[in-house]
Amino acid sequence: MKLIYLTAKTYPSSTADHIFIREMSKASAKILNNNFVLVVANNFSQELDGINIVNLKLKIKKGLTIFYYFFIPYFILKRKLNNIEATFFSVDQNLLKVVIFYKKIFNLKYKIISDWHMLFDIKKNSCIIKNSDGLIATTNHLKNLLVSKFAVPENKIKVAYGGVDLEFFNKNSESQVELRTRLGLPWPDILVGYVGFYKTMGMAKGLDTMIKSLSLIPDKEIKMVFVGGRVKEIEEYKNFAEKKGVADRVIFVPVMSTEKIALYEKAMDMLVIPYPNEPHFRDWGFPMKAYEYMASQKPIIYSDLPIISEMLSNCAISFKAGDANDLAEKILFCKNNQTSGEELANKAYKKVVNYTWDKRAEGIIAFLKGIL
């Protein structure tokens, strides 16, 4: 089997979807070697070293899909992909439509696997799903949506949760005090952390709920650290913290590298996933940070949304999404019950060992070999 991963992304980049594609490609290349090919719009970094890539070296930011319409048939002919067991794999719906178009027009034999992280446009989704030989979903909740909305046979869908690189968390042996000293974080305060972009596609991710909860906690020893903000977002939430009277207890940190993110997570006393009860977060927006949090071996507090509960229900503490009072109570519970928090954190770590990028790639490739 030859697996071709199509993306219109360019590297370097530190966004969640770039990291997702990069790590899955590295893991897949370990298994398939040169039978795995990653096609990227442009790469001018060392992030993709060790992966068999086709670098299109595109400098344009618009019209990428049009370019792929011309590139794909050339790529198929040059590599004689219709004469071998080739499979195109992508999360990019525009690129999936391109390979579907040529397969139908010229009756080509390659297979198409669509990777689903969300369901926005039902009409567009329907065309791609109908013409996919197999589908990958990031949660059981999303799989059930695919089955119920599009009548997809369950055996055509593989649930493959996200992954984590445990090496980032295990290679550093510094103590919590040493980490905080290096990162310029206060000690011995109780630090409640959030890591990730403050907003996604313009949608708030619940940081306001966290800041509100802090204003309900009189214990000045408890502070919050938000890692991963863009300049405008940091200013916005700084102003909100000032309005809530807790500006002196909130630390904002800009976007960091993957390696440094692991250090911040390990430096915290507890970590929060504060997603609101909105369609994107409720139905398909599973946070990649959940696996990082689990790997950090810190207690996790999360919004009680079903898709997050799939992974964390037995190894973390939930609070009612959007309820600052409930979140404040759960933060205080973690502070006052450290042994219980440590037990949950250890349980989460033992669980996440089975959710590395390598294991995710192994599961997907085994699934593809079974259905294709």
C-alpha positions as CSV (number, residue, x, y, z in Angstrom):
1,M,0.0,0.0,0.0
2,K,1.2,3.5,-0.9
3,L,-0.3,6.2,1.2
4,I,-0.2,9.8,-0.1
5,Y,-1.1,12.5,2.5
6,L,-2.3,15.7,0.8
7,T,-2.2,19.1,2.4
8,A,-2.1,22.7,1.3
9,K,-0.2,23.6,4.5
10,T,3.2,25.3,4.5
11,Y,6.0,24.8,7.1
12,P,7.3,25.9,9.5
13,S,4.2,26.6,11.6
14,S,3.1,25.9,15.2
15,T,-0.7,25.8,14.8
16,A,-2.6,22.7,16.0
17,D,-3.5,21.4,12.5
18,H,0.1,21.8,11.3
19,I,1.4,19.9,14.3
20,F,-1.3,17.2,13.8
21,I,-0.3,16.6,10.1
22,R,3.5,16.8,10.9
23,E,3.3,14.3,13.8
24,M,1.0,11.9,11.9
25,S,3.3,12.0,8.9
26,K,6.4,11.2,11.0
27,A,4.6,8.3,12.7
28,S,3.2,7.0,9.3
29,A,6.7,7.3,7.7
30,K,8.2,5.1,10.4
31,I,5.8,2.3,9.4
32,L,5.5,2.7,5.6
33,N,9.0,4.2,4.9
34,N,9.0,5.4,1.3
35,N,5.5,4.0,0.8
36,F,4.3,7.1,2.6
37,V,4.4,10.5,0.8
38,L,3.5,13.8,2.2
39,V,2.6,16.5,-0.4
40,V,2.9,20.0,1.0
41,A,2.4,23.5,-0.6
42,N,5.7,24.6,0.7
43,N,8.4,23.6,3.3
44,F,11.4,25.7,4.2
45,S,12.1,24.2,7.6
46,Q,13.6,21.0,9.2
47,E,10.3,20.0,10.7
48,L,9.6,17.4,8.0
49,D,13.0,15.8,8.0
50,G,12.8,12.1,7.8
51,I,9.6,12.1,5.8
52,N,9.3,11.4,2.1
53,I,7.8,14.7,0.9
54,V,6.8,16.4,-2.3
55,N,7.4,20.1,-1.8
56,L,5.4,22.1,-4.3
57,K,7.3,25.3,-3.3
58,L,4.2,27.5,-3.6
59,K,4.5,31.0,-2.4
60,I,0.9,31.9,-3.1
61,K,-1.6,32.0,-0.3
62,K,-4.7,32.1,-2.5
63,G,-5.8,29.8,-5.3
64,L,-4.1,26.8,-3.8
65,T,-7.0,24.5,-4.7
66,I,-6.8,25.6,-8.3
67,F,-3.1,24.7,-8.4
68,Y,-3.8,21.3,-7.0
69,Y,-6.4,20.7,-9.7
70,F,-3.6,20.9,-12.3
71,F,-1.0,19.2,-10.1
72,I,-2.9,16.1,-9.1
73,P,-3.3,14.5,-12.6
74,Y,0.4,15.2,-13.3
75,F,1.4,13.6,-10.0
76,I,-0.8,10.5,-10.7
77,L,0.7,10.0,-14.1
78,K,4.3,10.7,-13.2
79,R,4.2,8.3,-10.2
80,K,1.9,5.8,-12.1
81,L,-0.4,5.7,-9.1
82,N,-3.3,4.2,-10.9
83,N,-1.2,1.0,-11.5
84,I,-0.4,0.4,-7.9
85,E,-2.4,0.1,-4.6
86,A,-2.4,3.9,-3.9
87,T,-4.5,5.7,-1.3
88,F,-5.0,9.4,-1.0
89,F,-5.5,10.6,2.5
90,S,-6.5,14.1,3.7
91,V,-8.4,16.3,6.1
92,D,-8.5,19.1,3.5
93,Q,-12.0,19.0,2.0
94,N,-11.0,21.0,-1.1
95,L,-8.2,18.6,-1.9
96,L,-10.4,15.6,-1.3
97,K,-12.8,17.0,-3.9
98,V,-10.0,17.3,-6.4
99,V,-9.0,13.6,-6.1
100,I,-12.7,12.6,-6.1
101,F,-13.2,14.6,-9.3
102,Y,-10.4,12.9,-11.2
103,K,-11.2,9.5,-9.9
104,K,-14.8,9.8,-11.1
105,I,-14.0,11.5,-14.5
106,F,-11.3,9.1,-15.5
107,N,-12.5,6.0,-13.6
108,L,-9.2,5.8,-11.7
109,K,-8.6,3.0,-9.2
110,Y,-6.9,4.7,-6.3
111,K,-8.6,4.8,-3.0
112,I,-9.7,7.9,-1.0
113,I,-9.6,8.2,2.8
114,S,-11.1,11.3,4.4
115,D,-10.0,12.4,7.9
116,W,-12.8,14.1,9.8
117,H,-12.2,16.6,12.6
118,M,-15.5,18.6,12.2
119,L,-18.7,18.8,10.2
120,F,-19.6,22.3,9.0
121,D,-21.0,22.2,5.5
122,I,-23.5,19.3,5.2
123,K,-23.7,19.5,1.4
124,K,-20.0,19.5,0.8
125,N,-19.5,16.9,3.5
126,S,-22.0,14.6,1.8
127,C,-20.2,14.5,-1.5
128,I,-16.9,13.7,0.1
129,I,-18.3,11.1,2.5
130,K,-20.2,9.4,-0.2
131,N,-17.0,9.0,-2.3
132,S,-14.6,8.0,0.5
133,D,-13.5,4.4,0.7
134,G,-12.9,4.9,4.4
135,L,-13.3,7.6,7.0
136,I,-11.3,8.5,10.1
137,A,-13.0,10.3,13.1
138,T,-11.3,11.8,16.1
139,T,-14.0,10.7,18.6
140,N,-16.9,8.2,18.9
141,H,-19.2,11.2,19.2
142,L,-18.1,12.4,15.7
143,K,-18.4,8.8,14.3
144,N,-22.0,8.7,15.5
145,L,-22.7,12.0,13.8
146,L,-21.3,10.6,10.6
147,V,-23.4,7.5,10.8
148,S,-26.6,9.3,11.8
149,K,-26.3,12.2,9.3
150,F,-24.9,10.4,6.3
151,A,-25.8,6.7,6.8
152,V,-22.2,5.7,6.7
153,P,-21.7,2.0,7.5
154,E,-20.0,1.8,10.9
155,N,-17.3,-0.5,9.6
156,K,-16.1,2.2,7.1
157,I,-15.2,4.5,10.0
158,K,-12.2,4.2,12.2
159,V,-12.2,6.2,15.5
160,A,-8.6,7.4,16.0
161,Y,-8.1,9.7,18.9
162,G,-5.4,12.3,18.8
163,G,-1.8,11.7,19.9
164,V,1.1,13.0,21.9
165,D,4.9,12.8,21.8
166,L,5.8,11.6,25.3
167,E,9.4,12.3,24.7
168,F,8.8,16.0,25.1
169,F,7.4,15.4,28.6
170,N,9.8,12.7,29.7
171,K,13.2,14.0,28.6
172,N,13.1,16.9,31.1
173,S,13.9,16.0,34.7
174,E,13.8,19.5,36.2
175,S,11.7,20.0,39.4
176,Q,8.7,22.2,39.4
177,V,10.7,24.9,41.3
178,E,13.5,24.7,38.6
179,L,10.9,24.9,35.8
180,R,9.2,27.9,37.3
181,T,12.6,29.7,37.8
182,R,13.5,29.1,34.2
183,L,10.2,30.2,32.9
184,G,9.9,33.2,35.2
185,L,6.8,31.9,37.0
186,P,6.1,32.5,40.7
187,W,6.8,30.0,43.5
188,P,5.2,28.7,45.7
189,D,1.9,30.0,44.3
190,I,-0.8,27.5,43.1
191,L,-0.8,27.9,39.3
192,V,-3.9,27.0,37.3
193,G,-2.8,26.7,33.7
194,Y,-4.4,26.8,30.2
195,V,-2.3,26.0,27.1
196,G,-3.4,26.7,23.5
197,F,-4.7,29.5,21.3
198,Y,-7.1,31.7,23.2
199,K,-9.6,31.5,20.3
200,T,-10.2,29.2,17.4
201,M,-11.7,30.5,14.1
202,G,-12.7,33.6,16.0
203,M,-14.6,31.6,18.7
204,A,-13.8,32.1,22.4
205,K,-12.6,29.0,24.1
206,G,-13.7,29.7,27.7
207,L,-10.8,31.8,29.1
208,D,-13.4,34.3,30.3
209,T,-15.0,31.5,32.4
210,M,-11.6,30.8,34.0
211,I,-11.0,34.5,34.8
212,K,-14.5,34.8,36.3
213,S,-13.8,31.7,38.4
214,L,-10.6,33.3,39.7
215,S,-12.5,36.4,40.8
216,L,-14.7,34.1,42.9
217,I,-11.7,32.6,44.7
218,P,-10.5,34.8,47.6
219,D,-7.3,32.8,48.1
220,K,-4.6,35.1,46.6
221,E,-2.2,32.2,46.5
222,I,-4.1,30.8,43.5
223,K,-3.1,32.4,40.1
224,M,-3.8,31.6,36.5
225,V,-1.4,31.2,33.6
226,F,-2.6,31.4,30.0
227,V,0.0,30.1,27.4
228,G,-0.4,30.6,23.7
229,G,-2.0,34.0,23.1
230,R,-1.8,36.3,20.1
231,V,-1.1,40.0,20.8
232,K,-4.7,41.2,20.4
233,E,-6.1,38.3,22.4
234,I,-3.7,38.9,25.3
235,E,-4.8,42.5,25.4
236,E,-8.4,41.6,25.3
237,Y,-8.2,39.1,28.2
238,K,-5.9,41.4,30.2
239,N,-8.6,44.0,30.0
240,F,-11.2,41.5,31.1
241,A,-9.0,40.4,34.1
242,E,-8.7,44.0,35.1
243,K,-12.5,44.4,35.0
244,K,-12.8,41.4,37.2
245,G,-10.2,42.7,39.7
246,V,-7.7,39.9,39.2
247,A,-5.2,41.4,36.8
248,D,-2.4,40.9,39.5
249,R,-3.2,37.1,39.6
250,V,-3.2,36.4,35.9
251,I,-0.1,35.7,33.7
252,F,-0.3,35.8,29.9
253,V,2.3,34.1,27.8
254,P,2.5,34.3,24.0
255,V,2.6,31.4,21.5
256,M,5.4,29.0,22.4
257,S,7.2,26.1,20.6
258,T,6.0,22.6,21.2
259,E,9.0,21.8,23.4
260,K,8.5,24.8,25.6
261,I,4.8,24.2,25.9
262,A,5.6,20.9,27.6
263,L,7.7,22.8,30.2
264,Y,4.9,25.2,31.0
265,E,2.4,22.3,31.4
266,K,4.7,20.5,33.8
267,A,5.3,23.7,35.8
268,M,1.6,24.0,36.7
269,D,-0.3,22.6,39.7
270,M,-3.4,21.9,37.6
271,L,-4.5,22.3,34.0
272,V,-7.9,23.4,32.7
273,I,-9.9,22.7,29.4
274,P,-12.6,25.4,29.7
275,Y,-14.4,25.0,26.4
276,P,-17.9,26.5,26.2
277,N,-21.1,24.5,25.5
278,E,-21.2,25.6,21.8
279,P,-21.7,23.4,18.7
280,H,-18.1,23.4,17.5
281,F,-16.7,22.4,20.9
282,R,-19.7,20.2,21.8
283,D,-19.8,18.1,18.6
284,W,-16.3,17.9,17.1
285,G,-13.8,20.3,18.7
286,F,-11.8,17.8,20.7
287,P,-8.8,19.5,22.1
288,M,-5.3,18.2,21.3
289,K,-4.2,19.7,24.5
290,A,-6.0,16.9,26.4
291,Y,-3.3,14.5,25.5
292,E,-0.5,16.9,26.4
293,Y,-2.2,17.6,29.8
294,M,-2.4,13.9,30.4
295,A,1.3,13.5,29.6
296,S,2.2,16.3,32.0
297,Q,1.0,14.3,34.9
298,K,-0.9,17.2,36.4
299,P,-4.5,17.1,37.6
300,I,-7.0,18.1,34.8
301,I,-10.2,20.0,35.1
302,Y,-12.4,20.0,32.0
303,S,-15.8,21.2,30.7
304,D,-18.3,18.4,30.9
305,L,-18.8,18.1,27.2
306,P,-19.4,14.5,25.9
307,I,-16.5,14.4,23.4
308,I,-14.0,15.4,26.1
309,S,-15.6,13.0,28.6
310,E,-14.9,10.2,26.2
311,M,-11.2,10.5,27.1
312,L,-11.1,12.1,30.5
313,S,-14.2,10.9,32.4
314,N,-12.3,8.4,34.5
315,C,-9.0,10.3,35.0
316,A,-9.9,14.0,35.5
317,I,-12.4,16.3,37.2
318,S,-15.3,17.9,35.2
319,F,-17.2,21.1,35.7
320,K,-20.3,22.4,34.1
321,A,-19.3,24.2,30.9
322,G,-19.5,27.9,31.3
323,D,-20.2,27.8,35.0
324,A,-17.5,29.9,36.7
325,N,-18.8,29.0,40.2
326,D,-18.5,25.3,39.5
327,L,-15.0,25.8,38.1
328,A,-14.0,27.8,41.1
329,E,-15.2,24.9,43.4
330,K,-13.3,22.3,41.4
331,I,-10.1,24.4,41.5
332,L,-10.4,24.7,45.3
333,F,-11.1,20.9,45.5
334,C,-7.8,20.2,43.6
335,K,-5.9,22.6,45.9
336,N,-7.3,21.0,49.1
337,N,-7.2,17.4,47.9
338,Q,-3.7,17.0,46.4
339,T,-3.6,13.3,46.9
340,S,-6.8,12.8,44.9
341,G,-5.4,15.0,42.2
342,E,-2.2,13.1,42.0
343,E,-4.0,9.8,41.7
344,L,-6.1,11.1,38.8
345,A,-3.0,12.6,37.2
346,N,-1.2,9.2,37.4
347,K,-4.2,7.5,36.0
348,A,-4.4,9.9,33.1
349,Y,-0.7,9.4,32.3
350,K,-1.0,5.6,32.3
351,K,-3.9,6.0,29.9
352,V,-2.2,8.4,27.5
353,V,0.7,6.0,27.0
354,N,-1.7,4.2,24.6
355,Y,-2.4,7.4,22.7
356,T,0.9,8.4,21.1
357,W,1.2,9.5,17.5
358,D,2.9,6.2,16.7
359,K,0.0,4.2,18.1
360,R,-2.5,6.4,16.2
361,A,-0.7,5.8,12.9
362,E,-0.4,2.1,13.6
363,G,-4.2,1.9,14.2
364,I,-5.1,3.8,11.1
365,I,-2.8,1.9,8.8
366,A,-4.0,-1.4,10.2
367,F,-7.6,-0.2,9.5
368,L,-6.8,0.8,5.9
369,K,-5.2,-2.5,5.2
370,G,-8.3,-4.2,6.5
371,I,-10.8,-2.4,4.3
372,L,-8.9,-1.6,1.1
